[in-house]
């Protein structure tokens, strides 16, 4: 049987138990990539994989997903059998990474049964409905989201199960949010009334045994990580991810902070990234010099000439290449790609570039 067919069979077997559990309980399912996310690379995974293999002249043996986000790149390589280190500063992303790539054991049947239990709850007035009902969500959905989130902390039996329950809620809430996929604003004059539906994550039981997942500054993680490939997909401009996803972060942390303004944002000072704005070139250089990897691969698109100043690239090509050249030889690859954005920039026909550095030791 061809290798490609064997790989597909292995993938099917990896998620088969999750599919059976979901079916037996009448639950729908979702995958890690079932979220729109700024700068998401789902459609570029074969290209990224091919360029890495070509640069190494072999398949990679380990990978550090430095700015993991939802984790689509790290998860792609994890499913190929690589041990993955993944880090993200946002807690709601960390919970997703733990759900799909965590190494601790997870009882899928218990997880599914608790999702059914949560789905059956009656929504009551709460912190979430008070602030996010009749704006980001219908009031009915907001009441149920807050009620479910409160109950999750009461019924979780392990850290990974809690992460999976919260992740299910986050993905479900994101599907019925009255937005275009991020939370800088909500639609006025519209109200999405589709009831929220919790689903079971399609967890591949063959993935996760050798992975390390972190929720902290990636520079701290980099200092203690030695890998074959370091993959960097830093923020491209001044738009902070903690601004675009503040509501999901609030739901994940569940500390019930005060929120302000029309967009209902909480204090995000502790979540601001040095990779956005004026400090980005210095932060990027410090990261690149700290990495212990044979190959450093950087995704960065061509937004440097955007008509919207906030969408202008935070790091120039000269600055980016200059930092990488201090570590080794740099090659550049490019492909056409119009990714998901905030919708505020008029420039289209973007290209995605890979800056690939073969590190000298």
N, C-alpha and C positions, 0 to 999 in steps of 0.2 A: 504494500500500500504506500502511495506517495507520502513524503514527510508532511506536506500541507494537510492532507486528510487525517493523518495521525494526530496532528496538533489540534485540529477541529474536534476530533473525538475526545481528546484529553480535556479541552475546554468545556465540552458538553458534559462530561462526567463530573467536572469540578463544580458545576452549578446545578447538577441534576437533583441533588438532595434538597436544595433550597426551593427548586421548582416544585418538587413533590410535596414539601411541607406547605407551601403556599396554596397549592391546589387542594390539599386535604382540608385546609381551613377556610377556603373560599376567599383568599387574599390575592390581590394583584401583586405584581413585582416591579422593581425598578433596578436600574444599573447605575454604576458610579457616574457615567457620562450623561445621565438624564437631567442635567441642569445647564441652563445657559450661564456662561461665566465670562467676564471680560478677559479677552486674550486667550480663551480656551483653544487647545490644540488638537481636539479630537480628530479633525479632518486631515491633520498633518502627520499623524503618527507613523504611517508607512514610510513617508519621506524622511522623517527624523531618524527612524530606525536604520534606513538604508544608508544615510549619510554618515552615521556613527560607525556602522560596520565597515564602510569603505575607508574612512579615516584611520580606523584601527587595523584594517586588513584582517579582521576576524570579528567574531561575535563578542560583544562586551560581556564581562564577567560580573560586574556589580555597577550600581548607579546611585548617585546622590541627586535626588530631585530637590534642588535648593530652595526654590520658591514654588512649592507644590500646588497651591491653590486647591482645586477639587481633586487633584491627583491623577488626572488622566494619563500623563506621560509616565509617571512612576508605575502606575498600575499596568500599563501596556507592557512594560519591561518585566514587571513582576510575573505576569502571566506567561512570559517567555522563560521563566525559571530563575531570573536574577534576584539576588538579595538586594533589597531597596532600602535606602535611607531617605526619608521624606520629612520635610519640615515646612510649617506654615505658621505665621504669627496669629492668624485668626482661629478662634476656638471652634467655630462651626465647621471650618474646613478640616481641622484636626480630628473632630469626631467622625467625619466622613472617611478620612484616611484610616483611622482605627477600625472603622466598620469593615472596610473592604480589604485592608492590608495588615491589620493587627495580627499579632502572633499568638495571643492568648486564646484558649478554647472558647467557642461560643456554641451554646445549645440552640440550634435553629428552631426546634419544636417549641421550646419555652419562649423564645423570642416571638414566634408567630402567635402563640396563644396570648401573650401580653399585648400584642398589637390589636388582636381581636377585642380584648378587654378594654383597651384604651378607646378604640373606635366606638364602643357601645356607650361611652360616658355621655351624660347630658351637660352641655355647656352652660356655665354660670358666669356671672359678671366677675371680672378679675382684672389684674394689672394690664394684661394684654388687650382685652376688649376695651378697657377705659381709654387706652392711648391709640390703638390701631384699628378699632372697629369703625365702620362707616368711612374709612379713608383707604388704607392699604388693603383691607379685607371687609367682606360683609360682616355685619355685627354677629350673625350666627356663627360664621367661621372663626371670628376672633375670639368669641367666648369659648368655643370648643378647643381652639389651639392653646389658649391659656390654661384651660382645665386639664388638658392632656399633659402639657408640660409640667404642671404641678404634680400630677400623679406619677410621672416617669421617675422622679426622684424617690418616690415611696416604694415602687415595685421593682426597681432594678436590683438584680442579684450579683452583678459584677460590673467592673468599669467598662468592659467592652460591650456588654449588653446595654448598659446605659447609653453609651455612644451610639449604638445601632438604633435604639428607640428614638433618641434625639435626632439622628440623621433621617430616619423615616419621617419624622414630623417636619423637619426642615424641607425635605424634598416635596412633601405633600403640600406644605404651606406655600412654597414657591410656585407651585402649579396653579394655585387659586388666588394668588396675589393680584391686586389691581394695579399692576405695573407693566413695564416693558422688559422686565428681567433683572432690574436692579432697583435700588431703593432711594435714589436721589429725589424722587418725586412719585406721586401716584396719579392715575387718571382721574380727572374731574368729570362728573356727569355720568360716570360708569360705576357699576358695582357688580363684581363677579359673584354670582350667587351659587355657582356649582359647589356642592358640599365637599369639604375636604375629605380625602380618602387615604388612610394610612396603608402603605404597601410594604411587603417584605423585601429587603435588599437581596439581590441575587449574588450572594457571597460565594466565591469560588474557594472550596475547602483545600485546593491544592496551592493556594497563594497565602503567604504570610508567615511561614515558619522561621524565616531568616531576616525579616524586615525590622527596621527601627524607625519609629514614628515620633516626631517631636512637635511641640507647640511652643516655640520660642524663637528668638532672634537667630536666623540662619548662620550668622557669623560665629556665634557661640558653638553651634553644632559643627560647623566646618572645621573648627580647630581640633576636634577629636575624631574626625572621619577620614578614613583612607579608602579610596574607591578607584575603580577602573575609569569611570566616566562621571564627571560632574556636569549636570545639565542645569543651566540657569535660564529662567524665563522671568526676568525682573520687570517691575512696572515700567511702562514706556514713557509716562508723562506725569504731570502733577496731580492727576486724579487718584486719590487715595482709595484703596480697596475697602478700608474701614468706613468710608463715606458711602460707597456704593452698596455695601452689604451690612450696614449698621443694624438693621432690624433683625436679620438672621443671627448676627452676633449677639444681640440683646437676648434673643430667644434661647440661644445656646447657653450663654452664661447664666441667665435667669437670676440676676442680682437685683432686678427691678429698679433700675436707676431713674432719676428724673430725665424726662425728654423735653426738648425745646424746639421751637420753630414749626413751620408748616410741615417740614419733612419728618418731624418727631425723632430727632437724633439725640442720642445720649452723648456724654463726654467720651471722646475717643482719643484723647491725648496720648494715652499709653499704647495705642495701636497705630500711631502714625509711623510711616516707613521713611527711613532716610534715603530710600531709593527713588523717591518722588521729589522733584524740584531741584533747587540749587545744590543740595548736598549729595545728589545722586552720583556724580562722577567720582567723588572721593570715596563714597560708600562702596561703589562697584569695584574700584581699584583695591581697596582693603580686602574685599571678598575674594577677588581673583588671586591676590598674592597669598591668601591664607589657605587656599584649597590644596589638598593632597590627592591629586588625580593624575592619571596618565593622559587623559583627554578632557579638555574643558570646552563645553559646547554652549553657546549663548544664542537664544532666540531673541531677535529684536526686529521690529518691523520698520517701515519707512515713513513714519508719521512726522519726520522732522520738518516737513514743509506744509503742515496742516494749516487750513484757513482759520482754525480755532486755536488761539494761542495756548489754551490749557492742554491741547492735544499734542503740542510740539514735544519732540523727543527730549527726555530729561538728560540723556547722555548722547553726545555727538558721536558719529562714526569714528572720528579721529581719537576721541577720548577712549572709546571702547576698544578699538584696535590697539591703541598705545598701551593700555593696561595688559591686554592679552600678550602682546609681543614681549613684554618683560618676562613672560613665562615660557615662550617658545614660538614656533612657527605658526602663522595664522593663515587659514584659507577661508574664503567666503562662498556660501551657496545661497541661492535665492529661488523662490517660487511664488507665483501669484496666489494671493489669499486675502479675501475680505472677511475678516473675523467679526465676531459680535462686539459692538462698542456701546457707548452710552448714547449714540445717535446724535451727538451734538457737533460732530465734525462733518464738514461738507466734502472733505477729500475722500475719494474712493479709489478703486484700483490699487489698493495696498499690495505690497509684496512682503512676504515673511522672509527674513534672512537668518541663516545660521552662520555664526562666526565660530570657527572650529580651531582650537589651539592644541597642537601636539606639544605637550609639556616636555621641556628639557630638564634632565636631572643631573 
